[in-house]
Amino acid sequence: MARKKIREYDSKRLLKEHLKRLANIDLQICSAQVTEATDFAELTNQQPWLSSTRLVVKPDMLFGKRGMSGLVALNLDLAQVADFVKARLGKEVEMGGCKAPITTFIVEPFVPHDQEYYLSIVSERLGSTISFSECGGIEIEENWDKVKTIFLPTEKPMTAEACAPLIATLPLEANLSNGQGAQCYGMIQVH
């Protein structure tokens, strides 16, 4: 079965759409995609939250190590986001031996936090491989040994029991975030 990486923006959009459809979970995900063609005034009309909250901006280019490469800006207003994008749009970067110009950014609300999680969902012919780590963020590559993985067959629902191995080592308060108990989709904040 062929695999294709997708942008962070698209993955969050799909997660929001399908968790609502499949499990009646309404994730409050706000994100905007910015390219060379983006008109910031029009984008703000479509996404009013952009003008009233502090923001995070980063390239959405299917490569990692963005934070370690100085390509992530935190706690900005919209004018600062526009400046950040303008200064980097079209600039060539090299990641993992590949060179390419930056063409796409993702903008999201800035959420102060002490901990980041890692979540990966790989759709396969017979189900989904779900990986999770409580050591996410810019050092995920150095913590691959802490990533836990389960395979969820297509016919099996995503339940607290099915996801329990992924979050078994989290503190109780993390397991209870969003009021979802130990369900893996409830404890992972996606912003």
C-alpha positions as CSV (number, residue, x, y, z in Angstrom):
1,M,0.0,0.0,0.0
2,A,1.4,3.4,-1.0
3,R,2.1,6.0,1.7
4,K,2.2,9.7,1.3
5,K,3.1,12.3,3.9
6,I,0.6,15.1,4.4
7,R,1.0,18.6,5.8
8,E,0.4,19.3,9.5
9,Y,-2.4,21.6,8.5
10,D,-4.2,18.8,6.5
11,S,-3.6,16.2,9.3
12,K,-5.2,18.4,11.9
13,R,-8.1,19.2,9.6
14,L,-8.7,15.5,8.9
15,L,-8.4,14.6,12.6
16,K,-11.0,17.2,13.5
17,E,-13.3,16.2,10.7
18,H,-13.1,12.4,11.2
19,L,-13.1,12.3,15.1
20,K,-16.4,14.3,14.9
21,R,-17.8,11.9,12.3
22,L,-16.5,8.6,13.9
23,A,-16.6,9.3,17.6
24,N,-18.7,12.5,18.0
25,I,-15.7,14.3,19.4
26,D,-15.5,18.0,18.5
27,L,-11.9,19.1,18.6
28,Q,-11.4,22.8,18.9
29,I,-8.6,23.0,16.4
30,C,-7.8,26.4,14.9
31,S,-5.2,26.6,12.2
32,A,-4.6,28.6,9.0
33,Q,-2.5,27.8,6.0
34,V,-0.3,30.6,4.5
35,T,1.3,30.6,1.0
36,E,2.6,33.2,-1.4
37,A,-1.0,33.7,-2.6
38,T,-2.4,34.4,0.8
39,D,-4.0,37.8,1.4
40,F,-3.8,38.4,5.2
41,A,-6.8,40.7,5.2
42,E,-8.9,38.1,3.5
43,L,-7.5,35.3,5.7
44,T,-8.4,37.3,8.8
45,N,-12.0,37.7,7.6
46,Q,-12.2,34.0,7.1
47,Q,-10.4,33.2,10.4
48,P,-11.2,36.0,12.9
49,W,-9.3,34.4,15.7
50,L,-6.1,35.3,13.9
51,S,-6.5,39.0,14.9
52,S,-7.4,38.4,18.6
53,T,-4.9,35.8,19.8
54,R,-1.2,35.3,20.1
55,L,0.1,33.0,17.4
56,V,2.6,30.4,16.4
57,V,3.9,30.2,12.9
58,K,6.1,27.5,11.2
59,P,6.8,26.1,7.8
60,D,4.4,23.3,6.8
61,M,6.7,21.5,4.4
62,L,6.8,17.8,5.3
63,F,10.2,18.0,7.1
64,G,11.1,17.9,10.8
65,K,13.6,19.8,13.0
66,R,11.8,23.1,12.3
67,G,12.3,24.3,15.9
68,M,16.0,23.3,16.0
69,S,16.5,25.2,12.7
70,G,15.0,28.5,14.0
71,L,11.9,28.1,11.7
72,V,9.3,28.3,14.5
73,A,8.1,31.6,16.0
74,L,6.1,31.8,19.1
75,N,3.8,34.3,20.8
76,L,3.4,36.7,17.9
77,D,0.6,39.0,16.8
78,L,-0.7,38.7,13.2
79,A,1.6,41.6,11.9
80,Q,4.6,39.7,13.3
81,V,3.4,36.5,11.7
82,A,3.2,38.3,8.3
83,D,6.7,39.6,8.7
84,F,8.1,36.2,9.7
85,V,6.4,34.6,6.7
86,K,7.6,37.3,4.3
87,A,11.2,37.0,5.5
88,R,11.2,33.2,4.9
89,L,8.8,32.6,2.0
90,G,10.7,31.2,-1.0
91,K,14.0,30.8,1.0
92,E,15.8,27.6,0.3
93,V,16.4,25.3,3.2
94,E,18.2,22.0,3.5
95,M,16.8,19.2,5.6
96,G,17.9,15.6,5.5
97,G,20.0,16.2,2.4
98,C,17.1,17.7,0.4
99,K,17.0,21.3,-0.6
100,A,13.7,23.1,-1.3
101,P,12.2,26.6,-1.0
102,I,9.7,27.2,1.8
103,T,6.3,27.6,0.2
104,T,3.7,26.9,2.9
105,F,3.3,27.9,6.6
106,I,0.8,26.9,9.3
107,V,-0.4,29.4,11.8
108,E,-2.1,28.4,15.1
109,P,-3.0,29.9,18.4
110,F,-0.1,30.1,20.8
111,V,-0.7,28.0,23.9
112,P,1.8,28.3,26.7
113,H,2.7,24.8,27.9
114,D,5.3,22.8,29.8
115,Q,5.0,19.6,27.9
116,E,4.6,18.5,24.3
117,Y,3.3,15.1,23.1
118,Y,4.0,13.3,19.9
119,L,1.1,11.6,18.0
120,S,1.3,9.8,14.7
121,I,-1.5,8.0,12.9
122,V,-0.5,5.9,9.9
123,S,-3.5,4.5,7.9
124,E,-2.8,1.1,6.5
125,R,-4.8,-1.4,4.5
126,L,-6.1,-3.3,7.5
127,G,-6.2,-0.5,10.1
128,S,-4.2,2.2,11.7
129,T,-0.9,2.3,13.4
130,I,-1.1,4.8,16.2
131,S,2.1,6.0,17.9
132,F,2.3,8.3,21.0
133,S,5.0,9.7,23.2
134,E,5.0,12.0,26.1
135,C,8.4,13.3,24.9
136,G,7.3,15.3,21.9
137,G,8.6,18.6,20.5
138,I,11.9,19.4,19.0
139,E,13.7,16.5,20.7
140,I,11.4,13.7,19.5
141,E,14.2,12.2,17.3
142,E,16.3,11.7,20.4
143,N,13.5,10.0,22.2
144,W,12.3,7.4,19.7
145,D,12.8,4.7,22.4
146,K,9.9,6.3,24.4
147,V,7.4,6.1,21.5
148,K,4.6,3.6,22.2
149,T,2.7,2.0,19.3
150,I,-0.5,0.1,18.8
151,F,-2.2,-1.3,15.8
152,L,-5.9,-0.7,15.6
153,P,-7.7,-2.9,13.1
154,T,-10.3,-1.2,10.9
155,E,-13.2,-3.1,12.5
156,K,-12.2,-2.3,16.1
157,P,-13.4,1.0,17.6
158,M,-11.0,3.5,19.2
159,T,-11.8,3.0,22.9
160,A,-10.1,3.8,26.2
161,E,-9.1,0.1,26.5
162,A,-7.5,0.0,23.0
163,C,-5.5,3.2,23.6
164,A,-4.6,2.5,27.2
165,P,-1.1,1.1,26.3
166,L,-0.2,4.5,24.7
167,I,-1.0,6.6,27.8
168,A,-0.4,4.1,30.6
169,T,2.7,6.1,32.0
170,L,1.0,9.5,31.9
171,P,0.2,11.2,35.3
172,L,-3.5,10.8,36.2
173,E,-4.2,14.5,35.6
174,A,-3.0,14.2,32.0
175,N,-5.2,11.2,31.5
176,L,-8.2,13.3,32.6
177,S,-7.7,16.3,30.4
178,N,-10.7,17.5,28.3
179,G,-13.0,15.4,30.6
180,Q,-12.4,12.3,28.4
181,G,-10.9,10.0,31.0
182,A,-8.2,7.8,29.8
183,Q,-9.2,8.0,26.1
184,C,-6.2,8.8,24.0
185,Y,-8.0,11.3,21.9
186,G,-9.1,13.2,25.0
187,M,-5.7,13.6,26.6
188,I,-3.9,14.8,23.5
189,Q,-4.4,18.5,23.1
190,V,-4.2,19.4,19.4
191,H,-4.0,23.2,18.8
